[in-house]
């Protein structure tokens, strides 16, 4: 998760402090449409798997907790 939170802080330089695992990353505009594919690339790199966009929903990317559960559980 450290790589993901570091990436989010890099993309949002005005963001101070930790990101709560249940914070809505999309509503808070921490991930926007311009960065979404880069975010998926990062998740694929960290998980070691390809993410089939036809098999996921936006809710799978909404919070750090959900990202961990959906994409990184097997990688941990």
TORPA-4810 file (N, C-alpha, C, O; in nm, 3 decimals):
<nodes>
NODE_1_0.081_-0.120_0.000_0.000_0.000_0.000_0.086_0.127_0.000_0.040_0.233_-0.043_X
NODE_2_0.207_0.115_0.047_0.294_0.233_0.051_0.317_0.291_-0.088_0.319_0.413_-0.104_X
NODE_3_0.336_0.204_-0.188_0.356_0.254_-0.325_0.231_0.326_-0.375_0.241_0.428_-0.444_X
NODE_4_0.114_0.274_-0.340_-0.010_0.336_-0.385_-0.029_0.471_-0.318_-0.061_0.570_-0.384_X
NODE_5_-0.010_0.477_-0.187_-0.028_0.606_-0.118_0.078_0.706_-0.162_0.050_0.826_-0.173_X
NODE_6_0.199_0.660_-0.189_0.303_0.750_-0.241_0.263_0.805_-0.377_0.281_0.924_-0.405_X
NODE_7_0.208_0.718_-0.462_0.163_0.760_-0.595_0.052_0.864_-0.582_0.053_0.965_-0.652_X
NODE_8_-0.044_0.839_-0.493_-0.154_0.933_-0.472_-0.103_1.068_-0.422_-0.153_1.172_-0.465_X
NODE_9_-0.006_1.068_-0.332_0.052_1.193_-0.283_0.129_1.265_-0.395_0.127_1.388_-0.403_X
NODE_10_0.196_1.188_-0.480_0.268_1.247_-0.593_0.172_1.315_-0.690_0.201_1.423_-0.741_X
NODE_11_0.059_1.252_-0.715_-0.041_1.307_-0.807_-0.120_1.423_-0.745_-0.181_1.502_-0.817_X
NODE_12_-0.118_1.432_-0.613_-0.193_1.535_-0.540_-0.100_1.606_-0.443_-0.107_1.584_-0.322_X
NODE_13_-0.011_1.693_-0.495_0.091_1.755_-0.411_0.036_1.836_-0.294_0.107_1.856_-0.195_X
NODE_14_-0.086_1.882_-0.301_-0.145_1.959_-0.192_-0.200_1.871_-0.080_-0.246_1.922_0.022_X
NODE_15_-0.196_1.741_-0.099_-0.251_1.647_-0.002_-0.155_1.632_0.115_-0.039_1.593_0.096_X
NODE_16_-0.203_1.661_0.235_-0.121_1.647_0.354_-0.174_1.532_0.438_-0.295_1.510_0.445_X
NODE_17_-0.085_1.461_0.501_-0.125_1.356_0.594_-0.163_1.227_0.526_-0.159_1.215_0.404_X
NODE_18_-0.198_1.130_0.608_-0.231_0.997_0.557_-0.368_0.996_0.487_-0.452_1.084_0.509_X
NODE_19_-0.387_0.895_0.405_-0.515_0.875_0.337_-0.585_0.760_0.409_-0.531_0.650_0.418_X
NODE_20_-0.704_0.786_0.460_-0.779_0.684_0.530_-0.815_0.572_0.433_-0.846_0.598_0.317_X
NODE_21_-0.811_0.448_0.480_-0.839_0.334_0.393_-0.981_0.333_0.340_-1.009_0.267_0.240_X
NODE_22_-1.073_0.404_0.406_-1.212_0.409_0.361_-1.248_0.540_0.292_-1.364_0.563_0.259_X
NODE_23_-1.149_0.626_0.268_-1.177_0.751_0.198_-1.209_0.721_0.051_-1.141_0.641_-0.013_X
NODE_24_-1.311_0.784_0.000_-1.350_0.765_-0.139_-1.252_0.841_-0.228_-1.256_0.964_-0.236_X
NODE_25_-1.164_0.768_-0.294_-1.057_0.828_-0.374_-1.111_0.904_-0.494_-1.051_1.002_-0.540_X
NODE_26_-1.225_0.859_-0.545_-1.283_0.923_-0.663_-1.359_1.049_-0.623_-1.341_1.155_-0.684_X
NODE_27_-1.442_1.039_-0.522_-1.517_1.156_-0.473_-1.422_1.265_-0.426_-1.448_1.384_-0.447_X
NODE_28_-1.313_1.226_-0.361_-1.215_1.322_-0.311_-1.124_1.373_-0.423_-1.037_1.458_-0.400_X
NODE_29_-1.144_1.320_-0.543_-1.067_1.359_-0.661_-0.918_1.332_-0.646_-0.834_1.404_-0.700_X
NODE_30_-0.886_1.226_-0.573_-0.746_1.185_-0.561_-0.703_1.104_-0.683_-0.585_1.096_-0.715_X
NODE_31_-0.802_1.045_-0.751_-0.779_0.979_-0.879_-0.878_1.041_-0.976_-0.999_1.041_-0.952_X
NODE_32_-0.826_1.094_-1.086_-0.917_1.149_-1.187_-0.905_1.067_-1.315_-0.823_0.975_-1.324_X
NODE_33_-0.986_1.099_-1.410_-0.989_1.021_-1.533_-0.856_1.023_-1.607_-0.822_0.927_-1.676_X
NODE_34_-0.781_1.130_-1.594_-0.652_1.140_-1.660_-0.549_1.043_-1.600_-0.461_0.994_-1.671_X
NODE_35_-0.561_1.016_-1.472_-0.465_0.930_-1.403_-0.511_0.786_-1.388_-0.435_0.701_-1.342_X
NODE_36_-0.634_0.757_-1.427_-0.693_0.627_-1.398_-0.616_0.511_-1.462_-0.591_0.411_-1.396_X
NODE_37_-0.578_0.524_-1.589_-0.505_0.416_-1.656_-0.366_0.397_-1.595_-0.317_0.285_-1.585_X
NODE_38_-0.304_0.506_-1.553_-0.174_0.496_-1.485_-0.192_0.423_-1.351_-0.106_0.344_-1.311_X
NODE_39_-0.302_0.450_-1.282_-0.332_0.383_-1.156_-0.351_0.232_-1.179_-0.302_0.150_-1.101_X
NODE_40_-0.421_0.197_-1.286_-0.439_0.055_-1.319_-0.304_-0.010_-1.349_-0.278_-0.121_-1.305_X
NODE_41_-0.219_0.060_-1.424_-0.084_0.007_-1.453_-0.008_-0.019_-1.323_0.059_-0.122_-1.310_X
NODE_42_-0.017_0.072_-1.229_0.050_0.055_-1.100_-0.004_-0.068_-1.028_0.073_-0.148_-0.974_X
NODE_43_-0.137_-0.084_-1.026_-0.196_-0.200_-0.960_-0.155_-0.330_-1.028_-0.131_-0.431_-0.961_X
NODE_44_-0.147_-0.329_-1.160_-0.102_-0.449_-1.232_0.042_-0.483_-1.197_0.077_-0.599_-1.179_X
NODE_45_0.125_-0.381_-1.188_0.265_-0.402_-1.151_0.275_-0.460_-1.010_0.349_-0.556_-0.987_X
NODE_46_0.202_-0.403_-0.917_0.208_-0.448_-0.778_0.148_-0.586_-0.758_0.197_-0.664_-0.676_X
NODE_47_0.042_-0.617_-0.831_-0.025_-0.746_-0.814_0.036_-0.857_-0.899_0.019_-0.975_-0.871_X
NODE_48_0.108_-0.817_-1.004_0.165_-0.916_-1.093_0.062_-0.980_-1.185_0.088_-1.086_-1.243_X
NODE_49_-0.054_-0.918_-1.197_-0.160_-0.970_-1.284_-0.214_-0.859_-1.373_-0.194_-0.740_-1.346_X
NODE_50_-0.282_-0.900_-1.478_-0.348_-0.806_-1.567_-0.490_-0.783_-1.517_-0.559_-0.877_-1.478_X
NODE_51_-0.532_-0.659_-1.517_-0.668_-0.625_-1.475_-0.754_-0.614_-1.601_-0.732_-0.527_-1.685_X
NODE_52_-0.852_-0.701_-1.611_-0.946_-0.700_-1.722_-1.055_-0.598_-1.689_-1.136_-0.620_-1.598_X
NODE_53_-1.058_-0.489_-1.761_-1.151_-0.381_-1.730_-1.297_-0.421_-1.748_-1.387_-0.352_-1.700_X
NODE_54_-1.322_-0.531_-1.815_-1.459_-0.579_-1.830_-1.504_-0.660_-1.709_-1.622_-0.692_-1.695_X
NODE_55_-1.409_-0.693_-1.621_-1.442_-0.773_-1.504_-1.439_-0.693_-1.373_-1.452_-0.751_-1.265_X
NODE_56_-1.422_-0.563_-1.383_-1.417_-0.478_-1.263_-1.520_-0.366_-1.277_-1.571_-0.339_-1.385_X
NODE_57_-1.548_-0.302_-1.164_-1.634_-0.184_-1.165_-1.558_-0.070_-1.100_-1.452_-0.090_-1.041_X
NODE_58_-1.611_0.048_-1.113_-1.547_0.165_-1.053_-1.536_0.150_-0.902_-1.443_0.203_-0.841_X
NODE_59_-1.629_0.078_-0.842_-1.625_0.057_-0.697_-1.503_-0.022_-0.653_-1.462_-0.012_-0.537_X
NODE_60_-1.444_-0.101_-0.743_-1.323_-0.176_-0.709_-1.204_-0.084_-0.687_-1.103_-0.127_-0.630_X
NODE_61_-1.214_0.039_-0.730_-1.104_0.137_-0.719_-1.138_0.251_-0.624_-1.059_0.344_-0.609_X
NODE_62_-1.251_0.245_-0.559_-1.305_0.359_-0.485_-1.228_0.389_-0.355_-1.208_0.506_-0.323_X
NODE_63_-1.185_0.288_-0.282_-1.113_0.310_-0.155_-0.987_0.226_-0.151_-0.975_0.127_-0.224_X
NODE_64_-0.893_0.264_-0.067_-0.772_0.185_-0.050_-0.804_0.046_0.004_-0.741_-0.053_-0.033_X
NODE_65_-0.903_0.039_0.092_-0.942_-0.091_0.147_-0.993_-0.183_0.036_-0.957_-0.301_0.032_X
NODE_66_-1.075_-0.130_-0.052_-1.128_-0.212_-0.162_-1.019_-0.249_-0.262_-1.018_-0.361_-0.312_X
NODE_67_-0.928_-0.158_-0.291_-0.815_-0.188_-0.380_-0.732_-0.302_-0.321_-0.694_-0.395_-0.392_X
NODE_68_-0.705_-0.294_-0.193_-0.629_-0.399_-0.125_-0.701_-0.533_-0.136_-0.641_-0.635_-0.170_X
NODE_69_-0.829_-0.531_-0.106_-0.909_-0.655_-0.108_-0.919_-0.714_-0.249_-0.905_-0.835_-0.268_X
NODE_70_-0.944_-0.629_-0.346_-0.972_-0.676_-0.483_-0.848_-0.713_-0.563_-0.850_-0.809_-0.640_X
NODE_71_-0.740_-0.636_-0.544_-0.625_-0.654_-0.631_-0.496_-0.699_-0.563_-0.409_-0.758_-0.627_X
NODE_72_-0.483_-0.674_-0.434_-0.354_-0.698_-0.371_-0.353_-0.808_-0.266_-0.247_-0.842_-0.213_X
NODE_73_-0.467_-0.864_-0.235_-0.474_-0.968_-0.131_-0.382_-1.085_-0.164_-0.308_-1.132_-0.077_X
NODE_74_-0.385_-1.132_-0.288_-0.303_-1.246_-0.327_-0.154_-1.208_-0.338_-0.066_-1.293_-0.327_X
NODE_75_-0.128_-1.078_-0.360_0.010_-1.033_-0.376_0.080_-1.010_-0.243_0.202_-0.997_-0.239_X
NODE_76_0.003_-1.005_-0.134_0.062_-0.975_-0.003_0.134_-1.095_0.053_0.190_-1.087_0.163_X
</nodes>
